[in-house]
Amino acid sequence: MGQEDVIRLDPWGVSSIKDYRRLMEEFGIQPIESAPLKELPQLHRLIRRGFIFGHRDLNLIIKAVKEGREYAVMTGIKPSGDYHLGTKVTAEEFIYFTNLSSKAMGFFAIADLEAYADNKIPLEKSREIAISNLMDLLALGLDPKRVYVYRQSEEMNVLKLAFIFSRAVTYNMMEAIYGDKPFGLYYSALVQAGDILLPQLPEHGGPKPTLVPVGADQDPHIRLTRDIARKYREDFGFILPAAVYHKLIRDLTGSMKMSKRNPMGILYLTDSLESARKKIFSAFTGGRATAEEQKKLGGTPEVCTIFVELLSMHFLEDDKKLKEWYWDCKTGRILCGECKAKAWEIISRWLSEHQRKREQMRDVAVKLLEEHTLT
Ligand code: SF4
């Protein structure tokens, strides 16, 4: 097996996955088509278009939706910066699965302990970033009445669970799952296990199916938490947490390494229109070397960030229009300059509208965060 074929999952660093089938086989993730998706009232575009590729126990959630029984959807964000296209994917999944049933309850962790352990961001700074993150989440459609928002550093139940769970793991186990990491990151992994199992505590209505939408690189956390839930099943009655997995997103330069060191590659939901426009017009495309060649041979939308990461993943909801766009590119009917201008029209409209909405959400965001703050 060549070095480039090695699957490397690092929830805090750079992950490398070339082959999602092999990832699923290696770690026991089920293909998304194996879940009874037809029983869901509507399918999110991320599922329809294959960006959500796998799951563990999603059938438990679908069953709860169908039978009108309670379930939880759990996610969080490490408050280290504003929402961008990568983090927007998880936010949309969270909102979609929470909105599928009036019996669903969302749990949203502000992972300020992890932000400190990983990026040394002071807890108070995390609070400011978290408010901005919540504004985005609300503007994307989160119902503030159906979500429990908390900061890890202040949620005693999560901290207690992390402490309890620490009895069930050894240094060698953590090293086998995560590789050699500072102890603070191992600890924050236990805190995340506490986050994921929090909805099943008596304070939140007891054991219930719980879904965690994650990027493929976060699977080590899911495996660890499922293992812990198994070990503590007798004490707490835990149901193993379910998960859905989405593919890792490239940045706009076409690189898998979404890094703040390459600011032109990351489109933030808070970017000014001027900055967003620059990023989009310099994005990596599947265009040919010359216009003549492209007219003759067509473009390669499959590798183009405008087509895949922007239109398909995020900004063009209509499947029919997306298909037409694909064939316009593939047959050389459209060239990259015109195509980017067309995409920009859609994206700039979306960004302006989103930024208008998020500004109206500031007070609700502050209230959501303060409601669960210890005094
Ligand atoms: S025409 Fe559009 S979709 Fe096709 S390669 Fe160029 S930018 Fe990408």
Boltz pocket constraint, residues with backbone or C-beta under 6 A from the ligand:
constraints:
  - pocket:
      binder: B
      contacts: [[A, 285], [A, 286], [A, 287], [A, 299], [A, 300], [A, 301], [A, 304], [A, 305], [A, 306], [A, 307], [A, 325], [A, 329], [A, 330], [A, 334], [A, 335], [A, 336], [A, 337], [A, 339], [A, 340]]
      max_distance: 6.0
